[in-house]
Amino acid sequence: MSPVVLLSRDRLLLQQLQQAFARSAPQVQALLAGDPGAAEARLAACWFPPPGSLRALPALQLIHSVAAGIDHLEHDPGCPPLPVCRVVDPGHRQGMTEYVRWAVIHYHRGFDRVLGQQAGHCWERPLQVPAQDFKVGVMGLGSLGAAIAQDLAGAGYQVRGWARSAKQLPQVRCFAGAEARDGFLDGLDLLVNLLPLTPETRGILGHATFARLAPGAALVNCGRGGHLRIDDLQQALASGQLRGALLDVFDQEPLPAEHRLWSLPGVTVTPHMASAASHDCIARQVAENLRRLEAGEPLLNLADRRLGY
């Protein structure tokens, strides 16, 4: 079996993945770019691969994202037109649901305000709003978005969902298509983004979207960094149209230490932790697709590069 090359700008992730292959897929040699034998690799497992790193592999036949998304491959402008697979972890949905549930409670119950008050030694109890009066919108109703929308509805929130095509979910008011987006957004207290990053959705979290939300609304972005227009976010926070934003995804990861989002008032940064496939799951799925590639069998979780997911 040919080796796998691991490509990422995150050195800790590379180390963790090598350890996971040694534990869970010892039949596969997991190499780093530049290691002896790396040029023989037919599969590259990637997370934000360094520019030019994919084209430097002459035997490459398959690109494998180590996440559910594939848009991070765009950060290598030389990414060759090869098949792309992604990782699907059954535990991913649970992790994402937990993260978004925490985010909604954080803003619904005013923990963002309380934490801000603590710095000034201020004792001021926030008004408790019933969950049924707190309007939450979920953009993107795939397997993750649908599960999250239903979880929030089950907790008593007033939930809307929006997707490209029509969906039907119990206790969730669903909207579909560009023509229905404004109606979906109108008056939301909190907007959760779980859309895939495509040419149509890039920059969707901008002025036009923020203006439709209730004054003082909150934003939770678990989609991709490319969805967010940072200048528009900064303006919306400064004007009070948004009271806060919880951001878990960024155009460049890890987020550079000098990036303004770290210190932008009202912004909470989390290190792409909402949910992720376990390293052992990644190793097993990549190893299985390498076996299938070399045996000429159908690949698992093949993405549509035209659609971007």
C-alpha positions as CSV (number, residue, x, y, z in Angstrom):
1,M,0.0,0.0,0.0
2,S,1.4,3.4,-0.9
3,P,1.9,6.0,1.8
4,V,-0.4,8.9,2.7
5,V,1.0,12.4,2.8
6,L,-0.5,14.8,5.5
7,L,-0.7,18.4,4.4
8,S,-1.6,21.3,6.7
9,R,-0.2,24.5,8.1
10,D,-1.2,23.3,11.6
11,R,1.9,21.5,12.9
12,L,0.1,20.2,16.0
13,L,-2.6,18.6,13.8
14,L,0.0,16.9,11.7
15,Q,1.6,15.4,14.7
16,Q,-1.8,14.3,16.1
17,L,-2.8,12.7,12.8
18,Q,0.5,10.8,12.5
19,Q,-0.2,9.4,16.0
20,A,-3.8,8.5,15.0
21,F,-2.6,6.5,11.9
22,A,-0.1,4.7,14.1
23,R,-2.9,3.7,16.4
24,S,-5.9,3.1,14.1
25,A,-4.4,2.4,10.7
26,P,-0.9,1.0,11.2
27,Q,-1.0,-0.6,7.8
28,V,-0.7,2.9,6.3
29,Q,2.5,5.0,6.5
30,A,1.5,8.6,7.2
31,L,4.3,10.9,5.9
32,L,4.8,14.7,5.9
33,A,5.8,16.7,2.8
34,G,9.5,16.3,2.2
35,D,9.8,13.0,4.0
36,P,11.5,10.2,2.1
37,G,8.9,8.4,0.0
38,A,6.4,11.2,0.1
39,A,6.6,11.6,-3.7
40,E,5.2,8.1,-4.1
41,A,1.9,9.0,-2.3
42,R,-1.3,8.6,-4.3
43,L,-3.4,10.2,-1.6
44,A,-3.0,13.4,0.3
45,A,-5.0,14.0,3.5
46,C,-5.4,17.8,3.9
47,W,-6.5,20.6,6.2
48,F,-5.6,24.0,4.7
49,P,-2.7,22.6,2.7
50,P,0.2,25.0,2.1
51,P,0.1,26.6,-1.4
52,G,1.8,24.5,-4.0
53,S,2.0,21.4,-1.7
54,L,-0.5,19.3,-3.7
55,R,1.0,20.0,-7.1
56,A,4.4,18.9,-5.7
57,L,3.1,15.3,-5.4
58,P,3.7,13.7,-8.8
59,A,1.8,10.4,-8.1
60,L,-1.2,12.0,-6.5
61,Q,-4.6,10.6,-7.5
62,L,-6.9,11.5,-4.7
63,I,-7.2,14.5,-2.3
64,H,-8.9,13.7,1.0
65,S,-10.1,16.4,3.3
66,V,-9.7,15.5,7.0
67,A,-13.0,17.4,7.7
68,A,-16.6,17.4,6.5
69,G,-15.9,20.5,4.4
70,I,-13.7,20.8,1.3
71,D,-13.6,24.6,0.8
72,H,-10.3,24.9,2.7
73,L,-8.6,23.4,-0.4
74,E,-9.2,26.7,-2.1
75,H,-6.3,28.1,0.0
76,D,-4.0,26.2,-2.3
77,P,-4.5,27.9,-5.7
78,G,-2.6,25.1,-7.3
79,C,-5.0,22.4,-6.1
80,P,-5.1,19.9,-9.0
81,P,-8.5,18.8,-10.5
82,L,-8.5,15.4,-8.8
83,P,-11.4,13.6,-7.0
84,V,-11.9,14.9,-3.4
85,C,-13.3,12.9,-0.5
86,R,-14.3,14.1,2.9
87,V,-14.6,12.6,6.4
88,V,-18.0,11.8,7.9
89,D,-17.9,11.1,11.6
90,P,-21.2,9.9,13.2
91,G,-20.2,11.8,16.4
92,H,-19.9,15.1,14.4
93,R,-23.6,15.9,14.7
94,Q,-23.6,15.5,18.5
95,G,-20.7,17.8,18.9
96,M,-22.1,20.5,16.7
97,T,-25.5,20.3,18.4
98,E,-23.8,20.7,21.8
99,Y,-21.8,23.7,20.7
100,V,-24.8,25.6,19.1
101,R,-27.0,24.8,22.1
102,W,-24.4,26.4,24.4
103,A,-24.1,29.4,22.0
104,V,-27.8,30.0,22.0
105,I,-28.0,29.8,25.8
106,H,-25.0,32.1,26.1
107,Y,-26.9,34.9,24.3
108,H,-30.5,34.0,25.3
109,R,-29.7,34.0,29.0
110,G,-27.4,37.0,28.8
111,F,-24.2,35.3,29.8
112,D,-22.3,37.5,27.3
113,R,-23.5,40.6,29.3
114,V,-22.8,39.1,32.7
115,L,-19.2,38.2,31.7
116,G,-18.7,41.7,30.5
117,Q,-20.1,43.1,33.8
118,Q,-17.7,41.1,35.8
119,A,-14.8,43.1,34.6
120,G,-16.4,46.2,36.1
121,H,-17.5,44.4,39.3
122,C,-21.1,45.2,38.3
123,W,-24.0,43.2,39.8
124,E,-26.9,43.5,37.4
125,R,-29.2,40.6,36.7
126,P,-30.2,40.3,33.0
127,L,-33.9,40.1,32.1
128,Q,-34.9,36.4,31.7
129,V,-36.7,36.0,28.4
130,P,-38.8,32.8,27.8
131,A,-37.3,30.5,25.2
132,Q,-40.5,30.7,23.1
133,D,-39.9,34.4,22.8
134,F,-36.3,34.1,21.6
135,K,-36.2,33.7,17.8
136,V,-33.4,31.6,16.4
137,G,-32.7,31.1,12.7
138,V,-30.5,28.3,11.3
139,M,-29.0,28.8,7.9
140,G,-28.3,25.5,6.2
141,L,-30.5,22.5,6.8
142,G,-28.3,19.6,5.9
143,S,-27.8,16.8,8.4
144,L,-26.1,19.1,10.9
145,G,-28.4,22.1,10.5
146,A,-31.6,20.0,10.6
147,A,-30.5,18.2,13.8
148,I,-29.6,21.6,15.5
149,A,-32.8,23.3,14.4
150,Q,-34.9,20.4,15.9
151,D,-32.8,20.3,19.0
152,L,-33.4,24.0,19.6
153,A,-37.1,23.6,18.8
154,G,-37.3,20.8,21.3
155,A,-35.8,23.1,23.9
156,G,-38.7,25.5,23.4
157,Y,-37.1,28.1,21.1
158,Q,-38.9,29.7,18.2
159,V,-36.9,28.3,15.4
160,R,-36.7,29.1,11.7
161,G,-34.6,27.3,9.1
162,W,-33.4,28.3,5.7
163,A,-31.9,26.2,2.9
164,R,-31.4,26.3,-0.9
165,S,-34.2,23.8,-1.4
166,A,-37.4,23.1,0.4
167,K,-37.3,21.2,3.7
168,Q,-39.9,20.1,6.2
169,L,-38.9,19.7,9.9
170,P,-41.2,19.2,12.9
171,Q,-41.6,22.4,15.0
172,V,-39.3,24.4,12.6
173,R,-40.6,27.0,10.2
174,C,-38.7,26.3,7.0
175,F,-37.9,28.8,4.2
176,A,-36.2,28.0,0.9
177,G,-34.5,29.9,-1.9
178,A,-33.1,33.4,-2.2
179,E,-36.5,34.9,-2.5
180,A,-37.5,33.7,1.0
181,R,-34.2,34.7,2.7
182,D,-35.4,38.1,3.9
183,G,-38.5,36.6,5.4
184,F,-36.4,34.1,7.2
185,L,-34.1,36.7,8.7
186,D,-36.7,39.3,9.7
187,G,-36.5,40.0,13.4
188,L,-34.3,37.1,14.4
189,D,-32.7,37.4,17.9
190,L,-29.9,35.0,16.9
191,L,-28.6,33.7,13.6
192,V,-26.7,30.4,13.3
193,N,-24.8,29.8,10.1
194,L,-24.1,26.2,9.0
195,L,-24.1,26.7,5.2
196,P,-21.5,25.2,3.0
197,L,-19.2,27.7,1.3
198,T,-20.1,28.1,-2.3
199,P,-19.8,31.0,-4.7
200,E,-23.5,31.8,-3.9
201,T,-23.0,31.8,-0.1
202,R,-19.6,33.5,0.1
203,G,-20.0,36.8,2.0
204,I,-23.6,36.1,3.0
205,L,-22.9,37.2,6.5
206,G,-22.7,40.9,5.7
207,H,-24.6,44.2,6.0
208,A,-27.8,43.1,4.1
209,T,-28.2,40.1,6.4
210,F,-27.4,41.9,9.6
211,A,-29.8,44.7,8.8
212,R,-32.7,42.2,8.7
213,L,-32.1,40.9,12.2
214,A,-33.7,42.3,15.4
215,P,-31.6,45.2,16.8
216,G,-29.1,43.8,19.2
217,A,-29.2,40.3,17.7
218,A,-26.3,37.8,17.9
219,L,-24.4,35.9,15.3
220,V,-23.0,32.3,15.5
221,N,-20.8,31.2,12.6
222,C,-20.0,27.5,12.4
223,G,-20.0,27.5,8.6
224,R,-16.8,28.8,7.1
225,G,-14.8,32.0,7.4
226,G,-15.5,33.0,3.8
227,H,-19.2,33.5,4.7
228,L,-18.3,36.5,6.9
229,R,-17.6,40.1,5.8
230,I,-15.5,41.3,8.7
231,D,-15.8,45.0,7.9
232,D,-19.6,44.6,7.9
233,L,-19.5,42.7,11.2
234,Q,-17.4,45.4,12.8
235,Q,-19.8,48.1,11.7
236,A,-22.8,46.1,12.9
237,L,-21.2,45.6,16.3
238,A,-20.2,49.3,16.6
239,S,-23.8,50.5,15.7
240,G,-25.4,48.0,18.1
241,Q,-27.3,46.2,15.3
242,L,-25.4,43.2,16.6
243,R,-24.6,42.8,20.3
244,G,-22.2,40.0,19.7
245,A,-20.7,37.3,17.4
246,L,-19.4,33.9,18.3
247,L,-17.0,32.8,15.6
248,D,-15.6,29.3,15.2
249,V,-14.3,29.3,11.6
250,F,-11.9,31.6,9.8
251,D,-10.4,32.2,6.4
252,Q,-7.0,31.4,7.8
253,E,-6.6,28.8,10.5
254,P,-5.0,28.9,13.0
255,L,-6.2,32.5,13.3
256,P,-3.0,34.7,13.2
257,A,-2.1,36.2,16.5
258,E,-2.2,39.7,15.1
259,H,-5.7,39.4,13.5
260,R,-8.2,42.1,14.6
261,L,-10.9,39.5,15.4
262,W,-9.1,38.5,18.6
263,S,-9.7,41.9,20.1
264,L,-12.8,43.2,18.3
265,P,-15.3,44.2,21.0
266,G,-18.3,41.8,21.1
267,V,-16.5,39.0,19.3
268,T,-15.8,35.6,20.9
269,V,-13.3,33.5,19.1
270,T,-13.2,29.7,19.5
271,P,-10.5,27.6,17.7
272,H,-12.7,25.6,15.2
273,M,-13.9,23.4,18.1
274,A,-17.6,23.3,17.5
275,S,-17.2,19.8,16.3
276,A,-14.6,17.8,14.4
277,A,-14.1,14.2,13.4
278,S,-11.9,12.3,15.8
279,H,-8.4,11.8,14.6
280,D,-8.8,8.0,14.8
281,C,-12.0,8.2,12.7
282,I,-10.0,10.3,10.1
283,A,-7.2,7.8,10.0
284,R,-9.6,4.9,9.5
285,Q,-11.6,6.6,6.8
286,V,-8.6,7.8,4.9
287,A,-7.0,4.4,5.1
288,E,-10.2,2.8,3.8
289,N,-10.4,5.1,0.8
290,L,-6.7,4.5,0.0
291,R,-7.5,0.8,0.0
292,R,-10.5,1.4,-2.3
293,L,-8.4,3.6,-4.6
294,E,-5.8,1.0,-5.0
295,A,-8.4,-1.8,-5.5
296,G,-10.4,0.2,-8.0
297,E,-13.5,0.2,-5.8
298,P,-16.0,3.1,-5.3
299,L,-14.7,5.8,-2.9
300,L,-16.5,6.7,0.3
301,N,-17.9,10.2,0.9
302,L,-16.9,11.6,-2.5
303,A,-17.5,15.3,-2.7
304,D,-18.9,17.3,-5.7
305,R,-16.2,19.9,-6.3
306,R,-18.6,21.9,-8.5
307,L,-21.0,22.4,-5.6
308,G,-18.3,22.7,-3.1
309,Y,-19.4,20.0,-0.7
